[in-house]
């Protein structure tokens, strides 16, 4: 039975099977992965991790599974890195491939407070969302809608008068990032 279909009377305690009673919605959840498939016949799930390194996702608890507004907290029982960003994870109570398929497409989020504070000059991708983007002449290009992890590198999805996809190449296209000032300076041709 999927976690999200349990009623209040069925909610387990953390000691029974690693599911937690959701007292409230997660505070400042950050999307850290997505369940993209099943692995094997015993109910393991494939999770595309967005943490660096990918297996670091296994150390953050609890995970919040589902879409924003309908997340359910869970602590994975075990997991391991399969290859390049892909994890195999066992969730509590999921021991069947067919039950596991019901989770495919769920987001995996972690509350912002679970992450260590970034050091000086460092930031999390989630901190870039919403920041203003300016070119080298100080012209407003738009705001960061999301950071997309691509096979050839990360890309800023910027929305303004027009949509821009700017490769995140430090000191080449991305000149400066200042989360406190709410701005990213880019070297990106206006006509591109």
HUJOGI-V216594 format. One line per field, one symbol per residue. ss: DSSP state (a for helix, b for strand, c for the rest). phi: phi as a letter, one per 40 degrees, with the letter a starting at -180 (. if undefined). A space follows every 10 residues. Layout:
# HUJOGI-V216594
ss=???
phi=???
This chain:
# HUJOGI-V216594
ss=ccaaaccaaa cccaaaacbc ccccccccbb bbbbbbbbbc cccbbbbbbc cccaaaaaac ccbbbccccc cbbbcccbbb bbbccbbbbb ccccccaaaa acccccbbbb baaacccccc ccccaaaacc cbbbcccccb bbbbbbbbbb ccbbbbbbbc ccbbbbbccb cccbbbbbcc ccbbbbcccc cc
phi=.cdccccdcc cccdccagcb cccacccfcb cbiacbibbg bbgcbcbccb cbcdccdccc bccbbhcdgb cbcabccaaa ccaegbbbbb bcgbbbdccc dccdgccbbb cdcccccccd gbacdccccg ccbbcccgcc bibccabbcb ccicbccbba cbcbbbccbd gbbbcabbdc cgabbbbacc cc
